[in-house]
Amino acid sequence: MAVNKTINKRTNTHGAMRNCIEYVLRQDKTSELSTYVTGPYRHDEINYDLVYRIFLEEKKMWDKDTGRMYAHNIISWHKDEQITPEQALEFGKEFAETWFSGFQTLVAVHKDKDHIHCHLVTNSVSYEDGRKLHNTRKDLERMKQLTNQMCRERGLAVAEKGKHFDGSQIEKGEVVAWSKDKYNLFRQQVKDSFVADCAMAVLKALENCISKEKFIEKMKQFGWNVN
């Protein structure tokens, strides 16, 4: 079961792009064997400084070094899914070369959690014709459909609405994923529920944290200890 999530954070500065690339390529989260760059990349080594400069050079070549700098997607698999890091990397490469065709994409598999997940950081300017990357709400739905199709082709589980990974029904009131409706519901109940208070603290902390350590530190500022 793969979930393809688009990260909607500020992506319109060089610093944001550099920080994202640096985080995705951190040695404690991935290895060089689990990384790849689609499109033109003339270096044998993959590190955050080289990837950042390659992305920047492409933008300057087309005189499009302003506005949105990059797109960031995370494809995550359930902890019980039978997929290896090598297979996850091939999945990420195929998705990037299909969906982000014509755009340089950094692909990196992380295995520092109990589930394998693949980060895709895509340059917002095409190396083919200089067009800017743009995804509509309909495109996000098509992105989900492509992810599911690729899972089926590999014999992997496909996410079904209202069901767990094992196919069992999700009970009414059970929270398993975030949505705008759930966010607003928790915000309204925050004064009356410690669960809602915790949920809001988590969401606020995630807005500004790019590492586990920073997240734990931020949660402590909100009065919560993280195990």
C-alpha positions in Angstrom: 0.0 0.0 0.0 1.7 3.2 -1.2 0.5 6.7 -0.2 1.8 9.5 -2.4 1.8 12.8 -0.5 2.7 16.3 -1.8 4.4 18.4 0.8 2.9 21.9 0.7 5.5 24.0 2.5 7.1 27.2 1.3 9.0 26.4 -1.8 9.9 29.8 -3.2 13.4 30.4 -1.8 16.8 29.0 -2.6 17.3 28.3 1.1 14.1 26.2 1.3 15.2 24.2 -1.7 18.7 23.7 -0.3 17.4 22.7 3.1 15.0 20.2 1.6 17.7 18.5 -0.6 20.1 18.4 2.4 17.4 16.8 4.6 16.5 14.2 2.0 20.2 13.2 1.5 21.1 13.0 5.2 23.4 10.1 5.7 21.5 8.9 8.8 18.4 8.5 6.7 19.6 7.1 3.3 22.7 5.8 1.5 24.2 6.6 -1.9 23.0 3.2 -3.1 19.4 4.4 -2.4 19.6 7.7 -4.3 19.2 8.7 -7.9 18.7 11.9 -10.0 16.6 11.8 -13.1 17.4 14.0 -16.1 20.8 15.6 -16.8 23.3 15.1 -13.9 27.0 15.0 -14.8 28.4 13.9 -11.5 29.3 10.4 -10.2 28.6 11.4 -6.6 25.2 12.5 -5.3 25.3 15.0 -2.5 23.1 17.9 -1.5 25.5 20.6 -2.6 25.9 19.2 -6.1 22.2 18.5 -6.6 21.3 22.0 -5.4 23.8 23.6 -7.8 22.6 21.5 -10.7 19.0 22.5 -10.0 20.0 26.2 -9.7 22.0 26.1 -13.0 19.0 24.8 -14.9 16.8 27.7 -13.6 19.4 30.3 -14.5 19.8 28.8 -18.0 16.1 29.5 -18.7 16.1 32.8 -16.7 13.5 31.3 -14.3 15.1 31.7 -10.9 12.1 33.1 -9.1 8.8 31.8 -7.8 8.4 28.2 -6.9 11.7 26.4 -6.7 10.8 22.8 -6.3 8.1 20.2 -5.6 8.5 17.6 -2.7 6.6 14.3 -2.7 6.9 11.4 -0.3 5.7 7.9 -1.4 5.3 5.8 1.8 4.6 2.1 2.1 2.9 0.3 5.0 5.2 -1.3 7.6 3.9 -4.7 6.6 4.3 -4.2 2.9 6.7 -6.7 1.3 9.0 -4.1 -0.5 12.8 -3.7 -0.3 14.7 -0.4 -0.4 16.0 -1.4 -3.8 12.4 -1.9 -5.1 11.3 1.3 -3.5 14.1 3.2 -5.3 13.0 1.7 -8.7 9.4 2.6 -7.9 10.4 6.2 -7.1 12.6 6.4 -10.3 9.8 5.1 -12.5 7.2 7.4 -10.9 9.5 10.5 -11.3 10.4 9.6 -14.9 6.7 9.2 -15.8 5.0 11.9 -13.8 7.8 14.5 -13.8 9.1 13.7 -17.3 11.4 16.5 -18.5 12.2 17.7 -15.0 15.2 16.8 -12.8 14.1 14.8 -9.8 16.1 13.7 -6.8 14.9 10.3 -5.6 16.0 9.0 -2.2 14.7 6.1 -0.1 14.6 6.5 3.7 14.6 3.5 6.0 15.1 5.2 9.3 11.5 4.5 10.4 9.4 1.4 10.8 8.2 1.8 7.2 10.1 2.4 3.9 9.4 5.8 2.3 10.8 7.5 -0.8 11.4 11.2 -1.2 11.1 13.0 -4.5 12.4 16.5 -4.9 11.7 17.9 -8.3 13.2 21.0 -10.0 10.4 23.4 -10.9 12.0 24.3 -14.3 12.1 21.7 -17.1 15.5 20.9 -18.6 13.7 20.2 -22.0 11.9 23.5 -22.7 12.1 25.7 -19.6 8.4 25.4 -18.7 7.5 25.7 -15.0 6.1 22.7 -13.1 2.4 23.1 -12.2 0.0 20.6 -10.7 -3.7 21.2 -10.3 -6.1 19.5 -7.9 -7.1 17.1 -10.7 -3.4 16.3 -11.3 -3.1 15.3 -7.6 -5.9 12.7 -8.1 -4.2 11.4 -11.3 -1.0 11.2 -9.3 -2.7 8.9 -6.8 -4.2 6.8 -9.6 -0.7 6.4 -11.2 0.7 5.3 -7.8 -2.0 2.7 -7.4 -1.5 1.4 -10.9 2.2 1.0 -10.3 1.4 -0.9 -7.0 -1.0 -3.3 -8.9 1.7 -4.0 -11.5 4.1 -5.0 -8.8 1.6 -7.1 -6.8 1.6 -4.6 -3.9 -1.4 -3.6 -1.9 -3.6 -0.6 -3.0 -5.1 1.8 -0.5 -8.9 1.4 -0.2 -11.1 4.0 1.3 -12.4 2.9 4.7 -10.1 -0.1 5.1 -6.8 -0.9 6.8 -3.8 -2.4 5.1 -5.0 -6.0 5.9 -8.4 -5.2 4.3 -10.4 -4.9 7.6 -12.9 -2.2 7.9 -11.9 1.1 9.7 -14.2 1.6 12.7 -16.3 4.7 13.0 -14.4 7.5 14.8 -11.0 5.9 14.3 -8.4 8.5 13.0 -5.9 7.0 10.6 -5.1 9.9 8.3 -5.2 13.7 8.3 -7.6 15.8 6.2 -8.8 19.4 6.3 -12.0 18.3 7.9 -10.2 16.4 10.7 -7.9 19.3 11.2 -10.9 21.7 11.7 -12.6 19.2 14.0 -9.6 18.9 16.2 -9.2 22.7 16.3 -12.7 23.1 17.5 -12.3 20.5 20.2 -8.9 21.5 21.5 -10.2 23.1 24.7 -12.2 20.0 25.7 -9.9 17.2 24.6 -6.2 16.4 25.4 -6.2 14.2 22.2 -7.2 17.2 20.2 -4.7 19.4 22.0 -1.9 16.9 21.2 -3.0 16.6 17.6 -2.8 20.4 17.2 0.6 20.5 18.8 1.8 17.8 16.4 0.5 19.7 13.3 2.1 23.0 14.5 5.4 21.3 15.2 5.5 19.6 11.8 5.1 23.0 10.0 8.6 24.1 11.0 10.6 20.9 11.7 12.7 18.9 9.3 14.3 16.4 11.7 13.2 14.2 14.6 15.3 16.1 17.1 13.7 19.5 16.2 10.2 17.9 16.3 10.9 16.5 19.8 12.3 19.9 20.9 9.3 21.8 19.5 6.8 19.4 21.1 8.5 20.0 24.5 7.9 23.7 24.0 4.2 22.9 23.6 4.3 20.8 26.8 4.4 17.4 25.3 7.1 14.7 25.7 7.7 12.5 22.7 8.6 8.8 23.0 
